[in-house]
């Protein structure tokens, strides 16, 4: 059976649909996030936006241990509910 490929862009699965919550955040924006893996609030930069969460990069955060950075490759997907914008 031959594999068929879809060329219609609208039929592709999208990981991002803008809504009232995620519209408040921008790529490369500095934020503070909380996570079960990172016990204290930590600084990070938004690298990719999804509908209900975003990928943050905390490589530049000197307060986090090298072990945490290595374990998570300095990146983590975090719910917008757990993010605060730094002003």
HULINSUL-V834390 format. One record per residue. N is the residue number from 1. RES is the residue in three letters. SS is DSSP state (A for helix, B for strand, O for the rest). NEAR is the number of other ideal C-beta (glycine too) atoms within 10 Angstrom. D_FIRST is the distance of its C-alpha to the first C-alpha in Angstrom with 2 decimals. Layout:
n	res	ss	near	d_first
N	RES	SS	NEAR	D_FIRST
N	RES	SS	NEAR	D_FIRST
//
This chain:
n	res	ss	near	d_first
1	UNK	O	3	0.00
2	UNK	O	3	3.80
3	UNK	O	4	6.56
4	UNK	O	6	9.35
5	UNK	O	4	12.90
6	UNK	O	8	15.84
7	UNK	O	7	18.95
8	UNK	O	6	21.21
9	UNK	A	7	23.61
10	UNK	A	6	24.82
11	UNK	A	7	21.59
12	UNK	O	9	21.83
13	UNK	O	4	23.43
14	UNK	O	9	27.05
15	UNK	O	11	29.28
16	UNK	O	12	32.39
17	UNK	O	9	33.94
18	UNK	O	9	37.64
19	UNK	O	11	40.05
20	UNK	O	6	43.80
21	UNK	O	13	43.74
22	UNK	A	19	41.54
23	UNK	A	9	43.14
24	UNK	A	11	46.29
25	UNK	O	14	44.76
26	UNK	O	11	44.03
27	UNK	O	11	42.22
28	UNK	O	8	44.69
29	UNK	O	17	47.04
30	UNK	B	13	49.21
31	UNK	B	22	48.93
32	UNK	B	16	50.18
33	UNK	B	20	47.72
34	UNK	O	16	47.99
35	UNK	O	19	45.59
36	UNK	O	6	45.90
37	UNK	O	11	45.15
38	UNK	O	19	47.86
39	UNK	O	9	50.87
40	UNK	O	9	52.98
41	UNK	O	14	52.03
42	UNK	B	20	50.72
43	UNK	B	16	50.44
44	UNK	B	27	47.14
45	UNK	B	17	45.45
46	UNK	B	22	42.50
47	UNK	B	13	39.64
48	UNK	B	14	36.76
49	UNK	B	19	36.87
50	UNK	O	15	34.54
51	UNK	O	14	35.15
52	UNK	O	15	37.26
53	UNK	B	18	37.88
54	UNK	B	24	38.18
55	UNK	B	16	37.87
56	UNK	B	26	41.39
57	UNK	B	16	42.67
58	UNK	O	23	45.88
59	UNK	O	11	46.32
60	UNK	O	11	49.62
61	UNK	O	17	51.05
62	UNK	O	6	53.85
63	UNK	O	11	54.58
64	UNK	O	18	51.40
65	UNK	O	9	51.42
66	UNK	A	8	49.55
67	UNK	A	8	47.90
68	UNK	A	18	46.39
69	UNK	A	14	45.24
70	UNK	A	9	43.66
71	UNK	A	11	41.96
72	UNK	A	15	40.33
73	UNK	O	9	40.11
74	UNK	O	17	42.60
75	UNK	B	16	40.03
76	UNK	B	20	39.29
77	UNK	B	13	37.58
78	UNK	B	22	40.40
79	UNK	B	14	40.72
80	UNK	A	19	42.83
81	UNK	A	9	45.13
82	UNK	A	15	46.13
83	UNK	B	23	46.93
84	UNK	B	10	50.25
85	UNK	B	12	50.81
86	UNK	O	10	53.52
87	UNK	O	4	56.03
//
